[in-house]
Amino acid sequence: MQTTLSERCLWLQTSAESPGHYPALANQEEAEVCVVGGGITGLSTALHLAEKGIKAILLEAGDIPTGGSGRNVGLVNAGLWIPPDDIVAALGEEKGERVNAILGGAPAKVFDLIERHDIACDATRTGTLHLGHNTKGCQELARRHAQLQNRGAPVTLLEGEACERITGTARIHTALLDKRAGTINPCAYTRGLARATATLGATLYCQSPVTGIERQKDRWRVLTQNGSVTANKVVMATNAYTEDDWNQVRQHFFTGHYYQLASAPLTGEAADAILPEKQGAWDTRTVLSSIRRDKAGRLLLGSLGKGEGKPLVYLNRWADTIKNYYFPKLGNIQWEYTWTGKIAFTPDHTLRIFEPAPGILSATGYNGRGITTGTVVGQGFAHYIANEDDSLLPLPLSQPTPIKARPLWSCAYESGFSLYHAGQCLRVLI
Ligand SMILES: Cc1cc2nc3c(=O)[nH]c(=O)nc-3n(C[C@H](O)[C@H](O)[C@H](O)COP(=O)(O)OP(=O)(O)OC[C@H]3O[C@@H](n4cnc5c(N)ncnc54)[C@H](O)[C@@H]3O)c2cc1C
C-alpha cells in the first residue's frame, strides 16, 4: 500500500500531446544560440528564435517536461501576484507599468501560440477566479479590482448569488473574475511547444544535462557528458530546477514547493455545481489553496508546501478538509493523483531577468506564475537576441545581487506552510 507521496502527475497521464522523441546530444555542435532547459521559458525562446530563422539548439537534462512547466496547476494568469499599484510603488512608474502591461497581456500570447500551433492542451478561456475567503480577503479583492479596472482590465467583482453560482460554494462571498486568463493542461502545452519548436527547425536534445559552460574566444561552449554546443549566445532557462553550483541562476532564487491532488472524475449534481464554467481558482488565504476542474471533471486541489516525504494520509486529510469546507455536498471522493513541484521564489516576489556574463541571458523567480511569464520572457529573449532590444521583456535586463541566506528563506517558508496546513487539518484555521 502506498503510504508516502509517490509522484503521479495527472497532466502527464492525460496529455493529448505526445512526449515526442528527442535524442541525447552525442556530438560537438554549433549554433547561434544554445538554450539550456526545456521548460516553457527555454522552449518559448527556441520557438521564437526559430520563427526568426535563428539557429538554436536546446539542451534538456531530463524529458520534456521535467520541471515546473509540466506539473503546475495550469492557471494561465494575468499579471504578477502583487497588485498593480504595489508593483509601481516597488519598482517605480516606468518599470512597474511595463511589467503590469506585458504580464497583463501575456495570457493572450499563450492562447495565440496554442491556436497558431494547434496545441492540444484543453485550453479554457473563461477566466480565473480569486476567491475572498474572509472579510480581509474580500477587501483585498475590492482593492485589486479597482486597480485593475483603472488600467482597463476586463475584471468583475462577483458577490452574493452570482458569486455562489460561479464558484459552487457558499463559503465565498466575493470573487474577482479576470477574463484575460484561463486554464490549460500544462504538460500538453509544454510538449506542444516542443513539437512546434522542432517543426520550425530548432534542434532539441533531451537526457542531456549541461555540466558546465566555458568561454571560447568570443563564443561560449556548453558542455554535456557526451558532447558540446558552441554558440554566440546562451539562454539559461533552468529556473527552479537549477541544481549545479556552476550555474549562477541558483543564486537568484530560493526554493519553495507546491503539491496537488486530483480526484477521480466526478459526476452528479453536487459535482456539476463546482466551477461550472471551468475557471481556475485560488483563495486569499495566507497559504493559498488552488481549486480547479479538469476536462474529465476531476476536482484538483493544491497548496504551497513540500509533498515529498509527507504521509499520503496527511495530504488526503488536507484535501478532504478543504473539499468538505468548500463543497460539503460532494461527500466522500477518491484522490487518484498526487504530485509536487519546485517553485523559484524571490524575497520581493518579483522575477529577475539578467545577464550573468556577456552573451548569457537568464530569468528566474517567477514566484509560481510561469506559464504566461515564461512564454513572454522567451519571446522577449528571442527579440533581444535578434534586435538588441529588450523592450518585449517584462523588465529590462539588470544585474541583481545574489539572494543572501537562501536555505534560511526556504526553511522559513516551508515551516510556515506546514504549520498552516497542520492548523487546517486540525480545523483551527479553516
Ligand atoms: C506545483 C506548481 C504549481 C504551479 N502553478 C502554476 C500555475 O498555475 N500557473 C503558472 O503560471 N505557474 C505556476 N507554477 C510556476 C510554473 O510552473 C513555473 O514558473 C514555470 O513552469 C517555469 O518554467 P521554466 O521553463 O522557467 O522552468 P522549468 O519548467 O522548471 O524548466 C527548467 C528545466 O531546466 C532543466 N534543467 C535544469 N538543470 C539543467 C541542466 N544542467 N542542463 C539541462 N537542463 C537543465 C530542468 O530539467 C527543467 O526541465 C507552478 C509551479 C509548480 C511547481
The ligand as an SDF file (V2000), in Angstrom:
LIG
                    3D

 53 58  0  0  0  0  0  0  0  0999 V2000
    3.1980   22.7080   -8.4130 C   0  0  0  0  0  0  0  0  0  0  0  0
    3.3520   24.0110   -9.1250 C   0  0  0  0  0  0  0  0  0  0  0  0
    2.2250   24.7690   -9.4280 C   0  0  0  0  0  0  0  0  0  0  0  0
    2.3420   25.9340  -10.1880 C   0  0  0  0  0  0  0  0  0  0  0  0
    1.2060   26.5420  -10.6380 N   0  0  0  0  0  0  0  0  0  0  0  0
    1.3130   27.4920  -11.6080 C   0  0  0  0  0  0  0  0  0  0  0  0
    0.1620   27.9710  -12.2690 C   0  0  0  0  0  0  0  0  0  0  0  0
   -0.9500   27.5120  -12.0520 O   0  0  0  0  0  0  0  0  0  0  0  0
    0.3170   28.9580  -13.1900 N   0  0  0  0  0  0  0  0  0  0  0  0
    1.5460   29.4450  -13.5120 C   0  0  0  0  0  0  0  0  0  0  0  0
    1.6330   30.3370  -14.3400 O   0  0  0  0  0  0  0  0  0  0  0  0
    2.6720   28.9810  -12.9140 N   0  0  0  0  0  0  0  0  0  0  0  0
    2.5870   28.0010  -11.9960 C   0  0  0  0  0  0  0  0  0  0  0  0
    3.7050   27.4750  -11.4470 N   0  0  0  0  0  0  0  0  0  0  0  0
    5.0150   28.0050  -11.8630 C   0  0  0  0  0  0  0  0  0  0  0  0
    5.4170   27.4990  -13.2490 C   0  0  0  0  0  0  0  0  0  0  0  0
    5.1890   26.1230  -13.3670 O   0  0  0  0  0  0  0  0  0  0  0  0
    6.9100   27.7950  -13.4780 C   0  0  0  0  0  0  0  0  0  0  0  0
    7.1840   29.1260  -13.1670 O   0  0  0  0  0  0  0  0  0  0  0  0
    7.2940   27.5570  -14.9320 C   0  0  0  0  0  0  0  0  0  0  0  0
    6.9330   26.2760  -15.3280 O   0  0  0  0  0  0  0  0  0  0  0  0
    8.7650   27.7830  -15.1130 C   0  0  0  0  0  0  0  0  0  0  0  0
    9.1030   27.3990  -16.4160 O   0  0  0  0  0  0  0  0  0  0  0  0
   10.6250   27.3530  -16.8030 P   0  0  0  0  0  0  0  0  0  0  0  0
   10.7030   26.8950  -18.2010 O   0  0  0  0  0  0  0  0  0  0  0  0
   11.2630   28.6600  -16.4940 O   0  0  0  0  0  0  0  0  0  0  0  0
   11.2760   26.2860  -15.8170 O   0  0  0  0  0  0  0  0  0  0  0  0
   11.0250   24.7090  -15.7250 P   0  0  0  0  0  0  0  0  0  0  0  0
    9.7560   24.2990  -16.3270 O   0  0  0  0  0  0  0  0  0  0  0  0
   11.2480   24.3360  -14.2900 O   0  0  0  0  0  0  0  0  0  0  0  0
   12.1800   24.1240  -16.6260 O   0  0  0  0  0  0  0  0  0  0  0  0
   13.5280   24.1480  -16.2610 C   0  0  0  0  0  0  0  0  0  0  0  0
   14.1830   22.9790  -16.9720 C   0  0  0  0  0  0  0  0  0  0  0  0
   15.5990   23.0840  -16.8580 O   0  0  0  0  0  0  0  0  0  0  0  0
   16.1010   21.7680  -16.8270 C   0  0  0  0  0  0  0  0  0  0  0  0
   17.4700   21.7950  -16.3040 N   0  0  0  0  0  0  0  0  0  0  0  0
   17.8880   22.0920  -15.0510 C   0  0  0  0  0  0  0  0  0  0  0  0
   19.2330   21.9970  -14.9730 N   0  0  0  0  0  0  0  0  0  0  0  0
   19.6630   21.6360  -16.2140 C   0  0  0  0  0  0  0  0  0  0  0  0
   20.9530   21.3740  -16.7700 C   0  0  0  0  0  0  0  0  0  0  0  0
   22.0730   21.4410  -16.0400 N   0  0  0  0  0  0  0  0  0  0  0  0
   21.0230   21.0170  -18.0730 N   0  0  0  0  0  0  0  0  0  0  0  0
   19.9110   20.9350  -18.8490 C   0  0  0  0  0  0  0  0  0  0  0  0
   18.6780   21.1790  -18.3650 N   0  0  0  0  0  0  0  0  0  0  0  0
   18.5510   21.5270  -17.0710 C   0  0  0  0  0  0  0  0  0  0  0  0
   15.1270   21.0270  -15.9330 C   0  0  0  0  0  0  0  0  0  0  0  0
   15.2000   19.6320  -16.1020 O   0  0  0  0  0  0  0  0  0  0  0  0
   13.7920   21.6340  -16.3690 C   0  0  0  0  0  0  0  0  0  0  0  0
   13.1540   20.8680  -17.3460 O   0  0  0  0  0  0  0  0  0  0  0  0
    3.6220   26.3770  -10.6080 C   0  0  0  0  0  0  0  0  0  0  0  0
    4.7670   25.6490  -10.2500 C   0  0  0  0  0  0  0  0  0  0  0  0
    4.6390   24.4680   -9.5360 C   0  0  0  0  0  0  0  0  0  0  0  0
    5.8670   23.6790   -9.2180 C   0  0  0  0  0  0  0  0  0  0  0  0
  1  2  1  0
  2  3  1  0
  2 52  2  0
  3  4  2  0
  4  5  1  0
  4 50  1  0
  5  6  2  0
  6  7  1  0
  6 13  1  0
  7  8  2  0
  7  9  1  0
  9 10  1  0
 10 11  2  0
 10 12  1  0
 12 13  2  0
 13 14  1  0
 14 15  1  0
 14 50  1  0
 15 16  1  0
 16 17  1  0
 16 18  1  0
 18 19  1  0
 18 20  1  0
 20 21  1  0
 20 22  1  0
 22 23  1  0
 23 24  1  0
 24 25  2  0
 24 26  1  0
 24 27  1  0
 27 28  1  0
 28 29  2  0
 28 30  1  0
 28 31  1  0
 31 32  1  0
 32 33  1  0
 33 34  1  0
 33 48  1  0
 34 35  1  0
 35 36  1  0
 35 46  1  0
 36 37  1  0
 36 45  1  0
 37 38  2  0
 38 39  1  0
 39 40  1  0
 39 45  2  0
 40 41  1  0
 40 42  2  0
 42 43  1  0
 43 44  2  0
 44 45  1  0
 46 47  1  0
 46 48  1  0
 48 49  1  0
 50 51  2  0
 51 52  1  0
 52 53  1  0
M  END
$$$$
